[in-house]
């Protein structure tokens, strides 16, 4: 065992170098609580760009690698007390599986961006490896880190809105409303619309997976069957940029899920409505500090982040007093904080506090991969309903 109680956990990053969007978000989130130090990396698929990116971030030359294979080999050669505590994978989707599987097999803790991998077989293999090795594996469904999402989850769990009957989740963006990948120069559009790198789905994998995870996290409902309509509405696009789903959940609840990236002028509008026998909850990512509660027997209430009467998990997820805006980076940081708490507990040989280790796990990522596969299958079928 390694004493980590007085030092930040050492992290390596794969991907996320120059011109990457999400890598910088991860690094800012890691830095927020002072619990993680980025000490090593292989920050690009181009060796020269990887090393240049590492120099930008001040990585030591001997831990600044041209590819992830060299990074892993180097860490395995180091004494246990000098190795990284975990690796963060922030590459395009097609790289997730080989990197995550290799590091997990080697006994390292892993954080991986979503969607987890390309296929259910890959997801099942990762779940099995993590179970065998007994390691931590976090998946950055970052919207689960918002305090008011955690408040909504607690209100559903404790029956405050009664038995859930209907769930409506929408994730609408407009950044792919034109054929930007054909023009060139947009790295994010290039790989997200490429089946070889993105996988079998476009919008439904990129943002629909977030919508599915948000529903599962807040409600705890399991999908029984779904009916999906996917389309590439921008001419010439190879993957879906718009998706609409009807959902049937085990137990009888119904749902609607929309994931679209061609809503011109819309920025990042993720919204959730959960209706039960005793009331309804509404949350929007663009107004993340508010959770609207509409009880059946009283006036509309607007709950706000940082209030002392929120549940403990919501209070723990807040860093600033009420009225001081928190948002996207802090939600990411809350996911990392959960991973850190779990790793520290395991390294110390202690039981983990479930409220502290509150983060999406490899099983959540595997379920997300199944959701993508079943949605694509449903969209290509003439059957009205596709079983889960």
C-alpha positions as CSV (number, residue, x, y, z in Angstrom):
1,X,0.0,0.0,0.0
2,X,1.1,3.6,-0.7
3,X,0.4,6.4,1.7
4,X,-1.5,9.0,-0.4
5,X,-3.0,10.9,2.5
6,X,-0.6,13.9,2.3
7,X,0.0,14.2,-1.4
8,X,-2.1,14.7,-4.6
9,X,-2.7,11.5,-6.6
10,X,-0.4,11.2,-9.7
11,X,-2.2,11.1,-13.0
12,X,-1.2,10.5,-16.6
13,X,-3.4,11.6,-19.5
14,X,-3.8,10.0,-22.9
15,X,-5.0,12.4,-25.5
16,X,-6.1,16.0,-24.8
17,X,-3.1,17.8,-26.4
18,X,-3.0,20.9,-28.5
19,X,-6.3,21.8,-30.2
20,X,-8.3,19.3,-28.1
21,X,-11.4,20.6,-26.4
22,X,-12.1,18.1,-23.6
23,X,-8.6,17.5,-22.4
24,X,-8.3,21.0,-21.1
25,X,-11.7,20.6,-19.4
26,X,-10.4,17.5,-17.6
27,X,-7.2,19.2,-16.5
28,X,-9.0,22.2,-15.1
29,X,-11.4,19.9,-13.3
30,X,-8.5,17.8,-11.9
31,X,-6.8,21.0,-10.6
32,X,-9.8,22.4,-8.9
33,X,-9.5,20.6,-5.5
34,X,-5.7,20.3,-5.4
35,X,-6.1,16.5,-5.1
36,X,-4.6,15.5,-8.5
37,X,-1.2,16.2,-10.1
38,X,-0.7,15.6,-13.9
39,X,2.8,14.1,-14.0
40,X,2.9,12.1,-17.3
41,X,1.2,11.8,-20.6
42,X,0.9,10.8,-24.2
43,X,-1.2,13.7,-25.4
44,X,-1.7,13.1,-29.1
45,X,-1.7,10.4,-31.7
46,X,1.1,12.3,-33.4
47,X,4.3,11.7,-31.4
48,X,5.7,15.1,-32.2
49,X,2.5,16.8,-31.2
50,X,2.2,14.7,-28.1
51,X,5.6,15.8,-26.9
52,X,5.0,19.4,-27.8
53,X,1.7,19.3,-25.9
54,X,3.5,17.8,-22.9
55,X,6.1,20.5,-22.9
56,X,3.3,23.1,-23.0
57,X,2.0,21.6,-19.8
58,X,5.4,21.4,-18.1
59,X,5.7,17.6,-18.1
60,X,9.1,16.2,-17.3
61,X,10.9,14.9,-20.4
62,X,11.1,11.4,-19.1
63,X,7.4,11.2,-18.6
64,X,6.4,13.0,-21.8
65,X,5.7,10.3,-24.3
66,X,5.0,10.0,-28.0
67,X,2.4,7.3,-27.6
68,X,0.4,5.5,-24.9
69,X,2.3,2.3,-25.3
70,X,5.5,4.0,-24.3
71,X,3.7,5.7,-21.4
72,X,2.4,2.4,-20.0
73,X,5.8,0.6,-20.5
74,X,7.6,3.5,-18.7
75,X,5.1,3.5,-15.7
76,X,5.5,-0.3,-15.3
77,X,9.3,0.0,-15.1
78,X,9.1,2.6,-12.3
79,X,9.1,1.7,-8.6
80,X,5.6,1.4,-7.2
81,X,6.0,4.5,-5.1
82,X,6.7,6.6,-8.2
83,X,4.1,5.3,-10.6
84,X,0.9,7.1,-11.5
85,X,-2.1,6.4,-9.4
86,X,-4.5,6.5,-12.4
87,X,-4.7,7.3,-16.1
88,X,-7.3,9.7,-17.7
89,X,-8.3,8.8,-21.3
90,X,-9.6,11.8,-23.3
91,X,-9.1,10.6,-26.9
92,X,-11.5,10.1,-29.7
93,X,-13.8,7.1,-29.1
94,X,-11.9,4.5,-31.1
95,X,-8.9,4.8,-28.9
96,X,-10.7,4.3,-25.6
97,X,-10.8,0.5,-25.6
98,X,-7.2,-0.5,-26.3
99,X,-5.9,2.1,-23.8
100,X,-8.4,1.4,-21.1
101,X,-8.0,-2.4,-21.4
102,X,-4.2,-2.2,-21.3
103,X,-4.0,0.0,-18.3
104,X,-6.7,-1.9,-16.4
105,X,-5.0,-5.2,-17.1
106,X,-1.8,-3.7,-15.8
107,X,-3.6,-2.9,-12.5
108,X,-3.9,0.9,-13.0
109,X,-7.0,2.8,-12.0
110,X,-8.7,4.4,-15.0
111,X,-10.9,7.4,-15.8
112,X,-12.3,7.3,-19.4
113,X,-14.4,9.7,-21.4
114,X,-17.8,8.6,-22.8
115,X,-19.1,6.8,-24.8
116,X,-16.9,4.1,-23.2
117,X,-16.1,2.0,-26.2
118,X,-17.4,1.0,-29.7
119,X,-19.0,-2.4,-29.0
120,X,-20.8,-4.3,-26.3
121,X,-18.2,-7.0,-26.5
122,X,-15.5,-4.5,-25.7
123,X,-17.6,-3.0,-22.8
124,X,-18.1,-6.5,-21.3
125,X,-14.4,-7.2,-21.6
126,X,-13.6,-4.0,-19.7
127,X,-16.1,-4.7,-17.0
128,X,-14.6,-8.2,-16.5
129,X,-11.1,-6.9,-16.4
130,X,-12.0,-4.2,-13.8
131,X,-13.7,-6.8,-11.7
132,X,-10.8,-9.2,-11.9
133,X,-8.2,-6.5,-11.0
134,X,-10.3,-4.8,-8.3
135,X,-9.4,-1.4,-9.7
136,X,-11.3,1.9,-9.9
137,X,-12.8,2.8,-13.3
138,X,-14.7,6.1,-13.6
139,X,-16.6,7.3,-16.7
140,X,-16.9,11.0,-17.1
141,X,-20.7,11.4,-17.5
142,X,-20.0,14.8,-16.0
143,X,-23.6,16.0,-15.8
144,X,-24.1,13.6,-12.8
145,X,-21.7,15.9,-10.9
146,X,-24.1,18.8,-10.8
147,X,-25.4,19.4,-7.2
148,X,-29.0,19.8,-8.3
149,X,-28.9,16.6,-10.4
150,X,-27.9,14.8,-7.2
151,X,-30.7,16.6,-5.4
152,X,-33.2,15.4,-8.0
153,X,-31.8,11.8,-7.6
154,X,-32.4,11.9,-3.9
155,X,-35.9,13.3,-4.2
156,X,-36.8,10.5,-6.6
157,X,-35.1,7.9,-4.3
158,X,-37.0,9.1,-1.2
159,X,-40.4,9.1,-3.0
160,X,-40.9,12.8,-2.9
161,X,-42.5,12.8,-6.3
162,X,-44.1,9.4,-5.9
163,X,-43.8,6.6,-8.4
164,X,-42.2,7.7,-11.6
165,X,-44.6,7.6,-14.6
166,X,-43.0,9.7,-17.3
167,X,-39.5,10.9,-18.2
168,X,-38.6,13.4,-20.9
169,X,-35.0,14.2,-21.6
170,X,-33.7,16.4,-24.4
171,X,-30.1,17.2,-25.4
172,X,-30.2,19.8,-28.2
173,X,-27.2,21.5,-29.8
174,X,-26.7,23.4,-33.1
175,X,-23.0,23.2,-33.8
176,X,-23.4,20.6,-36.5
177,X,-26.3,22.3,-38.3
178,X,-24.2,22.7,-41.4
179,X,-21.7,20.4,-43.0
180,X,-18.7,21.8,-41.1
181,X,-16.7,18.6,-41.4
182,X,-16.6,19.0,-45.2
183,X,-15.0,22.4,-44.9
184,X,-12.1,21.1,-42.7
185,X,-10.3,22.7,-39.8
186,X,-12.8,21.6,-37.1
187,X,-11.1,18.7,-35.3
188,X,-14.2,18.0,-33.1
189,X,-16.5,17.7,-36.1
190,X,-14.0,15.7,-38.1
191,X,-13.8,12.7,-35.7
192,X,-17.3,12.9,-34.3
193,X,-18.8,12.4,-37.7
194,X,-16.4,9.7,-38.8
195,X,-17.7,6.1,-38.2
196,X,-14.2,4.8,-37.9
197,X,-13.4,7.0,-34.9
198,X,-16.8,7.8,-33.5
199,X,-18.4,4.4,-33.8
200,X,-21.8,3.3,-35.0
201,X,-23.6,6.5,-33.9
202,X,-23.1,10.2,-34.1
203,X,-25.3,12.5,-32.0
204,X,-26.9,9.5,-30.2
205,X,-23.5,8.4,-29.0
206,X,-22.0,11.8,-28.4
207,X,-24.8,13.4,-26.5
208,X,-27.6,10.8,-26.4
209,X,-25.4,8.7,-24.2
210,X,-25.3,11.7,-21.7
211,X,-29.1,11.9,-21.9
212,X,-29.5,8.1,-21.2
213,X,-27.1,8.3,-18.3
214,X,-28.9,11.3,-16.8
215,X,-32.2,9.5,-16.8
216,X,-30.7,6.3,-15.3
217,X,-28.8,8.3,-12.6
218,X,-31.8,10.4,-11.5
219,X,-34.6,7.9,-11.8
220,X,-32.9,4.5,-11.4
221,X,-35.2,3.2,-14.1
222,X,-34.1,0.4,-16.4
223,X,-35.1,0.4,-20.1
224,X,-37.2,-2.5,-21.2
225,X,-37.6,-1.6,-24.9
226,X,-37.2,1.4,-27.2
227,X,-38.4,2.7,-30.5
228,X,-35.8,4.9,-32.3
229,X,-35.7,7.2,-35.3
230,X,-32.2,8.4,-36.3
231,X,-31.3,10.5,-39.2
232,X,-28.5,12.4,-40.9
233,X,-30.3,15.5,-41.8
234,X,-27.3,17.4,-43.1
235,X,-26.7,16.0,-46.7
236,X,-23.5,14.1,-47.0
237,X,-23.1,13.2,-43.3
238,X,-22.3,9.6,-42.6
239,X,-23.6,9.4,-39.0
240,X,-26.8,10.5,-37.4
241,X,-27.1,14.1,-36.3
242,X,-30.6,13.8,-35.0
243,X,-32.4,11.2,-32.9
244,X,-35.8,10.7,-31.3
245,X,-36.7,7.8,-29.1
246,X,-39.7,6.4,-27.3
247,X,-38.8,4.5,-24.2
248,X,-40.6,1.8,-22.1
249,X,-39.1,1.2,-18.7
250,X,-39.4,-1.9,-16.5
251,X,-42.3,-1.3,-14.1
252,X,-44.4,0.5,-16.7
253,X,-43.0,4.1,-16.8
254,X,-42.7,5.7,-20.2
255,X,-40.1,8.1,-21.6
256,X,-39.0,10.3,-24.5
257,X,-35.4,11.0,-25.4
258,X,-34.2,13.5,-28.0
259,X,-30.6,14.0,-29.0
260,X,-30.0,16.5,-31.8
261,X,-27.0,18.5,-33.0
262,X,-28.7,20.3,-35.9
263,X,-30.9,22.8,-33.9
264,X,-29.5,26.0,-35.4
265,X,-28.6,28.6,-32.8
266,X,-29.0,26.3,-29.9
267,X,-25.9,26.0,-27.7
268,X,-25.9,23.1,-25.1
269,X,-29.5,22.6,-24.0
270,X,-29.7,19.5,-21.9
271,X,-33.0,19.3,-20.0
272,X,-34.8,16.7,-17.9
273,X,-38.4,16.3,-16.7
274,X,-39.4,13.5,-14.3
275,X,-43.1,13.2,-13.5
276,X,-44.4,10.9,-10.7
277,X,-47.7,10.3,-9.0
278,X,-47.0,13.1,-6.5
279,X,-45.2,15.7,-8.5
280,X,-42.7,16.6,-11.2
281,X,-39.0,17.7,-11.2
282,X,-37.4,19.8,-14.0
283,X,-33.7,20.6,-14.5
284,X,-31.8,22.4,-17.3
285,X,-28.0,22.3,-17.8
286,X,-27.9,25.9,-18.9
287,X,-29.5,26.9,-15.6
288,X,-27.8,24.2,-13.5
289,X,-28.2,25.8,-10.1
290,X,-32.0,25.5,-10.1
291,X,-34.2,22.5,-9.7
292,X,-37.9,23.1,-10.2
293,X,-40.3,21.0,-8.1
294,X,-44.0,21.0,-8.9
295,X,-45.8,19.0,-6.2
296,X,-49.4,17.9,-6.8
297,X,-50.6,19.5,-3.5
298,X,-48.7,22.7,-3.3
299,X,-47.1,25.6,-5.1
300,X,-44.2,25.4,-7.6
301,X,-40.9,25.5,-5.8
302,X,-37.4,26.5,-7.2
303,X,-34.7,24.8,-5.2
304,X,-31.2,26.4,-5.6
305,X,-27.7,25.1,-5.3
306,X,-25.9,25.8,-2.0
307,X,-29.0,25.9,0.2
308,X,-28.7,24.3,3.7
309,X,-31.9,22.2,3.3
310,X,-30.6,20.2,0.3
311,X,-29.6,16.6,0.7
312,X,-26.1,15.8,1.8
313,X,-24.9,14.6,-1.6
314,X,-26.0,17.9,-3.2
315,X,-24.4,19.9,-0.4
316,X,-21.1,18.0,-0.8
317,X,-21.1,18.8,-4.5
318,X,-21.2,22.5,-3.9
319,X,-17.9,24.5,-3.3
320,X,-19.2,28.0,-3.1
321,X,-22.0,29.7,-1.0
322,X,-25.4,30.0,-2.6
323,X,-25.7,32.6,-5.3
324,X,-22.1,32.2,-6.5
325,X,-22.4,30.5,-9.9
326,X,-20.9,27.0,-10.3
327,X,-21.1,24.9,-13.4
328,X,-19.5,22.7,-16.0
329,X,-16.0,22.5,-14.6
330,X,-17.2,22.0,-11.1
331,X,-19.5,19.1,-12.2
332,X,-16.5,17.5,-13.9
333,X,-14.5,18.0,-10.7
334,X,-17.1,16.3,-8.6
335,X,-16.8,13.2,-10.8
336,X,-13.0,13.3,-10.3
337,X,-13.5,13.9,-6.6
338,X,-15.5,10.7,-6.4
339,X,-12.8,8.7,-8.2
340,X,-10.1,10.2,-5.9
341,X,-12.0,9.3,-2.8
342,X,-12.4,5.7,-4.0
343,X,-8.7,5.3,-4.9
344,X,-7.6,6.8,-1.6
345,X,-9.8,4.4,0.4
346,X,-8.6,1.4,-1.5
347,X,-4.9,2.4,-1.2
348,X,-5.4,2.9,2.5
349,X,-7.3,-0.4,2.9
350,X,-10.4,1.3,4.2
351,X,-14.0,1.1,3.4
352,X,-15.1,3.8,1.1
353,X,-17.7,6.4,2.0
354,X,-20.4,6.0,-0.7
355,X,-21.3,9.7,-0.5
356,X,-17.7,10.6,-1.2
357,X,-17.2,8.0,-3.9
358,X,-20.1,9.2,-6.0
359,X,-19.2,8.8,-9.6
360,X,-20.2,6.9,-12.8
361,X,-18.5,3.5,-13.0
362,X,-17.5,1.2,-15.8
363,X,-20.9,-0.6,-15.5
364,X,-22.6,2.7,-16.3
365,X,-20.4,3.1,-19.3
366,X,-21.2,-0.4,-20.5
367,X,-24.9,0.2,-20.2
368,X,-24.4,3.4,-22.3
369,X,-22.8,1.3,-25.0
370,X,-25.7,-1.1,-25.0
371,X,-28.1,1.9,-25.2
372,X,-26.2,3.1,-28.4
373,X,-26.3,-0.4,-29.9
374,X,-30.0,-1.0,-29.3
375,X,-30.9,2.5,-30.5
376,X,-29.0,2.0,-33.8
377,X,-30.6,-1.5,-34.1
378,X,-34.1,0.0,-33.5
379,X,-33.5,2.8,-36.1
380,X,-32.6,0.2,-38.7
381,X,-35.5,-2.1,-38.0
382,X,-39.0,-2.2,-39.3
383,X,-40.3,-3.3,-35.9
384,X,-42.0,-0.8,-33.7
385,X,-40.3,-1.8,-30.5
386,X,-36.8,-3.2,-30.0
387,X,-36.2,-5.2,-26.8
388,X,-33.4,-4.0,-24.5
